[in-house]
Amino acid sequence: LSELGELAIVEHIRKSFPTSHPSVLRGIGDDAAAVRGRTGTPLLLTVDLLIEGVHFDLDTTGARDLGWKALAVNLSDIAAMGGTPRYALLALGLPASLTEGFLRDFLRGFSQAARTHDTELIGGDTSSAPVVFIAVAVGGDAPPSGGIGRGGARPGDGVFVSGYPGMSALGLAVLKSGRPRGKADARWIRSHLTPRPQIALGRQLARKKLATAMIDCSDGLALDLARIAAASGVGMEIDAASVSFPRGFEARARSLKRDPLDLALGGGEDYELIFTSPSRKWGEVERLGRRLRTRIRRIGTVTRKSAGVTIRTGKGRVRNLAPFGYEHFR
Amino acid sequence: LSELGELAIVEHIRKSFPTSHPSVLRGIGDDAAAVRGRTGTPLLLTVDLLIEGVHFDLDTTGARDLGWKALAVNLSDIAAMGGTPRYALLALGLPASLTEGFLRDFLRGFSQAARTHDTELIGGDTSSAPVVFIAVAVGGDAPPSGGIGRGGARPGDGVFVSGYPGMSALGLAVLKSGRPRGKADARWIRSHLTPRPQIALGRQLARKKLATAMIDCSDGLALDLARIAAASGVGMEIDAASVSFPRGFEARARSLKRDPLDLALGGGEDYELIFTSPSRKWGEVERLGRRLRTRIRRIGTVTRKSAGVTIRTGKGRVRNLAPFGYEHFR
């Protein structure tokens, strides 16, 4: 599988299941799957894996934060469809050597994320396992359309992102350095360990029909932008100068010998929303951000040619933005 | 966790999530969770784990059979609620060293089970992992009640089981012996590697309101009977003589130094249905079995006292039936 790579594996899976029943409003390839009941509101379904040694290490991630994150990353997939999460299933494989305290703390964090986001755990499975394996499935109400997919971006649309992509990657770098500087680093670390899914933003973008395509920023801005571009058959021109950073971010990144822009473009695990929106709606997008007190930046434009994503750097140079970021099996 | 045990872990999880929204028709503690959309048919949701070295070994399980089984065990959970499976999500963690052929065969088996049972894969997740790690979530239509739970057995009800519990355990024993005897052993091995979920039976029992409680036999007859008894607050008296075996089963079990009755009571992974039914409906249960060409045996009676499950052996002796079977973390 190392020769195949994750994208090819997903493509492999997609090709193995070609038919799509009319009741499946969103199937393989979006952040969550939407199904229409015989009548009534469509339900969104999604599942995500968190595996020890792959997605997290127990020496940098506490059990409680892990519980929070296990649910939050799934809620983010529902948010990226413009839906409202409602139900969760938790499948948990745990080494028998772990303590009861670990389980308790994990469930406390999971439960806290569930309460915060009005989501109810309604089932699951447990098993012994050689390392900690977590699979969470979430069901939620979809917008009437079935949700905002990745394939709707149109030339001329603006490319928007919420929050500050890169904060989670800086938090991880700080944790790995083994020398966090107390309060000053707490913001980056929190962003990495207990990400906040942008559920209200996603839902409002769907309700007001402001976004033509949307994805959550889980594998790095560059890779997730490339996914929208590929699914929509368009290109994108990103303006590096519009990718901004919170106070103290750039200095801290450099102190760890990391390039701030690289952290933003390739870091991943931010669980912010990336979306495209036609120019006549930009004013409304801005007002929505203010009302939700959520930072929303326009960082580029959708272009006609399907030549992928380019980035314009400070000196007016344009280069291809390679879709780097986290890819499994490589 | 080895001190806690699986049942306590599930109880722990249940207690961490005490509230139940009125729309949750079946939550933690049944084979699948049922939720009512704002209007329309309730949807069943379930998730199950299959972990290499815990649930299967790659030297006794081929990739294609594994793919079939990964979906089948989840479909069985839907069957045990009396529901109709419709959608599946597949979360797959795989060692990077596996071949593409493994993936292809796995997906072929999964896809075959999906087609056979009218279930559509609508999403999922993939990741690298230290061992093969599979989590499948399935959604399905529930009966109007939300499904047949474990808690409805009443004193005087008959205890029924479909098929021949123990065949899967005999199949595993044959595989582990390393000396399968061709055609003669094929039936037991098939039962272990590619179990057939009893979807039509479960659905008909629900539609005709023939069952008061139901569970699928995944962890052994004794343990799964104890689960119905505990959830219903009743006892059960099982008649050992009514637990019957197919031709050749007993001789083959003994050739491997295994007790046939122990295989049936503690083997697990049969994915047959265990259910209770009031005496006025036994005739209809029998007719249903004939119509579906599915063997259904009455093996005991629900009793008033909540003293667990007892078994009456050949010589008229009655002993407690310890809820042995597969329990994780022990």
HADDOCK unambig.tbl for C-alpha pairs under 7 A between the chains (distance, minus, plus):
assign (segid A and resid 1 and name CA) (segid B and resid 96 and name CA) 5.00 0.50 0.50
assign (segid A and resid 1 and name CA) (segid B and resid 97 and name CA) 6.10 0.50 0.50
assign (segid A and resid 1 and name CA) (segid B and resid 98 and name CA) 5.57 0.50 0.50
assign (segid A and resid 1 and name CA) (segid B and resid 99 and name CA) 5.45 0.50 0.50
assign (segid A and resid 1 and name CA) (segid B and resid 100 and name CA) 5.72 0.50 0.50
assign (segid A and resid 2 and name CA) (segid B and resid 96 and name CA) 5.01 0.50 0.50
assign (segid A and resid 2 and name CA) (segid B and resid 97 and name CA) 6.57 0.50 0.50
assign (segid A and resid 13 and name CA) (segid B and resid 107 and name CA) 6.97 0.50 0.50
assign (segid A and resid 16 and name CA) (segid B and resid 107 and name CA) 6.74 0.50 0.50
assign (segid A and resid 16 and name CA) (segid B and resid 111 and name CA) 6.99 0.50 0.50
assign (segid A and resid 17 and name CA) (segid B and resid 111 and name CA) 6.87 0.50 0.50
assign (segid A and resid 17 and name CA) (segid B and resid 121 and name CA) 6.72 0.50 0.50
assign (segid A and resid 27 and name CA) (segid B and resid 122 and name CA) 4.40 0.50 0.50
assign (segid A and resid 27 and name CA) (segid B and resid 123 and name CA) 5.80 0.50 0.50
assign (segid A and resid 28 and name CA) (segid B and resid 122 and name CA) 5.17 0.50 0.50
assign (segid A and resid 28 and name CA) (segid B and resid 123 and name CA) 4.40 0.50 0.50
assign (segid A and resid 32 and name CA) (segid B and resid 123 and name CA) 6.85 0.50 0.50
assign (segid A and resid 33 and name CA) (segid B and resid 122 and name CA) 5.90 0.50 0.50
assign (segid A and resid 33 and name CA) (segid B and resid 123 and name CA) 5.83 0.50 0.50
assign (segid A and resid 37 and name CA) (segid B and resid 40 and name CA) 6.46 0.50 0.50
assign (segid A and resid 37 and name CA) (segid B and resid 41 and name CA) 6.25 0.50 0.50
assign (segid A and resid 38 and name CA) (segid B and resid 40 and name CA) 6.13 0.50 0.50
assign (segid A and resid 38 and name CA) (segid B and resid 41 and name CA) 6.17 0.50 0.50
assign (segid A and resid 39 and name CA) (segid B and resid 39 and name CA) 6.58 0.50 0.50
assign (segid A and resid 39 and name CA) (segid B and resid 40 and name CA) 4.76 0.50 0.50
assign (segid A and resid 40 and name CA) (segid B and resid 37 and name CA) 6.56 0.50 0.50
assign (segid A and resid 40 and name CA) (segid B and resid 38 and name CA) 6.17 0.50 0.50
assign (segid A and resid 40 and name CA) (segid B and resid 39 and name CA) 4.77 0.50 0.50
assign (segid A and resid 40 and name CA) (segid B and resid 40 and name CA) 5.32 0.50 0.50
assign (segid A and resid 41 and name CA) (segid B and resid 37 and name CA) 6.33 0.50 0.50
assign (segid A and resid 41 and name CA) (segid B and resid 38 and name CA) 6.17 0.50 0.50
assign (segid A and resid 46 and name CA) (segid B and resid 123 and name CA) 6.72 0.50 0.50
assign (segid A and resid 46 and name CA) (segid B and resid 124 and name CA) 6.64 0.50 0.50
assign (segid A and resid 47 and name CA) (segid B and resid 89 and name CA) 6.74 0.50 0.50
assign (segid A and resid 47 and name CA) (segid B and resid 91 and name CA) 6.64 0.50 0.50
assign (segid A and resid 47 and name CA) (segid B and resid 124 and name CA) 5.48 0.50 0.50
assign (segid A and resid 47 and name CA) (segid B and resid 125 and name CA) 6.39 0.50 0.50
assign (segid A and resid 48 and name CA) (segid B and resid 91 and name CA) 6.71 0.50 0.50
assign (segid A and resid 48 and name CA) (segid B and resid 124 and name CA) 6.97 0.50 0.50
assign (segid A and resid 48 and name CA) (segid B and resid 125 and name CA) 5.54 0.50 0.50
assign (segid A and resid 49 and name CA) (segid B and resid 91 and name CA) 6.60 0.50 0.50
assign (segid A and resid 49 and name CA) (segid B and resid 125 and name CA) 6.57 0.50 0.50
assign (segid A and resid 51 and name CA) (segid B and resid 129 and name CA) 6.87 0.50 0.50
assign (segid A and resid 54 and name CA) (segid B and resid 129 and name CA) 6.81 0.50 0.50
assign (segid A and resid 89 and name CA) (segid B and resid 47 and name CA) 6.73 0.50 0.50
assign (segid A and resid 91 and name CA) (segid B and resid 47 and name CA) 6.64 0.50 0.50
assign (segid A and resid 91 and name CA) (segid B and resid 48 and name CA) 6.70 0.50 0.50
assign (segid A and resid 91 and name CA) (segid B and resid 49 and name CA) 6.58 0.50 0.50
assign (segid A and resid 96 and name CA) (segid B and resid 1 and name CA) 5.02 0.50 0.50
assign (segid A and resid 96 and name CA) (segid B and resid 2 and name CA) 4.99 0.50 0.50
assign (segid A and resid 96 and name CA) (segid B and resid 329 and name CA) 5.13 0.50 0.50
assign (segid A and resid 97 and name CA) (segid B and resid 1 and name CA) 6.13 0.50 0.50
assign (segid A and resid 97 and name CA) (segid B and resid 2 and name CA) 6.55 0.50 0.50
assign (segid A and resid 98 and name CA) (segid B and resid 1 and name CA) 5.60 0.50 0.50
assign (segid A and resid 99 and name CA) (segid B and resid 1 and name CA) 5.45 0.50 0.50
assign (segid A and resid 100 and name CA) (segid B and resid 1 and name CA) 5.70 0.50 0.50
assign (segid A and resid 107 and name CA) (segid B and resid 13 and name CA) 6.96 0.50 0.50
assign (segid A and resid 107 and name CA) (segid B and resid 16 and name CA) 6.73 0.50 0.50
assign (segid A and resid 111 and name CA) (segid B and resid 16 and name CA) 6.99 0.50 0.50
assign (segid A and resid 111 and name CA) (segid B and resid 17 and name CA) 6.85 0.50 0.50
assign (segid A and resid 121 and name CA) (segid B and resid 17 and name CA) 6.73 0.50 0.50
assign (segid A and resid 122 and name CA) (segid B and resid 27 and name CA) 4.42 0.50 0.50
assign (segid A and resid 122 and name CA) (segid B and resid 28 and name CA) 5.21 0.50 0.50
assign (segid A and resid 122 and name CA) (segid B and resid 33 and name CA) 5.89 0.50 0.50
assign (segid A and resid 123 and name CA) (segid B and resid 27 and name CA) 5.81 0.50 0.50
assign (segid A and resid 123 and name CA) (segid B and resid 28 and name CA) 4.46 0.50 0.50
assign (segid A and resid 123 and name CA) (segid B and resid 32 and name CA) 6.81 0.50 0.50
assign (segid A and resid 123 and name CA) (segid B and resid 33 and name CA) 5.81 0.50 0.50
assign (segid A and resid 123 and name CA) (segid B and resid 46 and name CA) 6.72 0.50 0.50
assign (segid A and resid 124 and name CA) (segid B and resid 46 and name CA) 6.64 0.50 0.50
assign (segid A and resid 124 and name CA) (segid B and resid 47 and name CA) 5.48 0.50 0.50
assign (segid A and resid 124 and name CA) (segid B and resid 48 and name CA) 6.97 0.50 0.50
assign (segid A and resid 125 and name CA) (segid B and resid 47 and name CA) 6.40 0.50 0.50
assign (segid A and resid 125 and name CA) (segid B and resid 48 and name CA) 5.54 0.50 0.50
assign (segid A and resid 125 and name CA) (segid B and resid 49 and name CA) 6.58 0.50 0.50
assign (segid A and resid 127 and name CA) (segid B and resid 328 and name CA) 5.59 0.50 0.50
assign (segid A and resid 128 and name CA) (segid B and resid 328 and name CA) 5.51 0.50 0.50
assign (segid A and resid 128 and name CA) (segid B and resid 329 and name CA) 5.28 0.50 0.50
assign (segid A and resid 129 and name CA) (segid B and resid 51 and name CA) 6.86 0.50 0.50
assign (segid A and resid 129 and name CA) (segid B and resid 54 and name CA) 6.76 0.50 0.50
assign (segid A and resid 135 and name CA) (segid B and resid 135 and name CA) 6.43 0.50 0.50
assign (segid A and resid 137 and name CA) (segid B and resid 137 and name CA) 6.93 0.50 0.50
assign (segid A and resid 328 and name CA) (segid B and resid 127 and name CA) 5.64 0.50 0.50
assign (segid A and resid 328 and name CA) (segid B and resid 128 and name CA) 5.56 0.50 0.50
assign (segid A and resid 329 and name CA) (segid B and resid 96 and name CA) 5.18 0.50 0.50
assign (segid A and resid 329 and name CA) (segid B and resid 128 and name CA) 5.28 0.50 0.50
